[in-house]
Amino acid sequence: MEILLTSLTASLTELREPNKVIAKAGNQPVAILNRNEAIGYFVPKSAVTEITVVEAEKIAGEFTSNS
């Protein structure tokens, strides 16, 4: 059994309506399944933006602590 990196899933059929998948996801990644097997992850823009901000803050913190 495969371990998924998220608790949210969607089928390839559900991806025919990506807006519904985005609404379901909120700010979380969604595992895309084909015949109950993960084939990839759908990551909403809002989640990527949040990750980018967290990483930028982390880098800024490292920079200021080294100065």
C-alpha positions in Angstrom: 0.0 0.0 0.0 1.3 3.4 -1.0 1.6 6.2 1.5 0.1 9.5 0.3 1.6 12.8 1.2 -1.9 14.4 1.7 -5.2 13.3 3.0 -7.2 14.8 0.1 -7.7 12.8 -3.1 -9.4 13.2 -6.5 -9.8 11.0 -9.5 -8.8 11.7 -13.0 -12.6 12.0 -13.7 -12.9 14.7 -11.1 -10.1 16.7 -12.7 -12.4 17.3 -15.7 -13.8 20.0 -13.4 -10.6 21.5 -11.9 -12.5 24.3 -10.1 -14.3 21.8 -8.0 -11.1 20.1 -7.1 -9.6 23.5 -6.1 -12.7 24.3 -4.0 -12.4 20.9 -2.3 -8.7 21.4 -1.7 -8.8 24.8 -0.1 -5.2 25.4 0.6 -4.0 21.8 0.6 -2.4 19.6 -2.1 -4.6 16.8 -3.6 -3.3 13.4 -4.6 -4.6 12.5 -8.1 -5.6 8.8 -8.3 -6.0 6.5 -11.3 -7.5 3.1 -10.4 -6.7 3.8 -6.7 -3.1 4.5 -7.4 -1.5 7.9 -7.0 -0.2 9.3 -10.2 0.6 12.8 -9.1 -0.3 15.7 -6.9 -2.4 18.8 -7.7 -1.2 21.8 -5.7 -3.4 24.9 -5.7 -1.7 28.2 -6.3 -2.6 29.4 -2.8 -0.7 26.5 -1.3 2.4 27.2 -3.4 2.2 30.9 -2.4 2.0 29.9 1.3 5.0 27.6 0.9 7.0 30.3 -0.9 6.3 32.8 1.9 7.3 30.3 4.6 10.5 29.5 2.7 11.3 33.2 2.2 10.8 33.8 5.9 13.1 30.9 6.7 15.8 32.1 4.4 15.5 35.7 5.8 15.8 34.3 9.3 18.9 32.4 8.4 20.4 35.5 6.7 19.8 37.7 9.7 21.2 35.2 12.2 24.4 34.9 10.1 24.9 38.7 10.0 
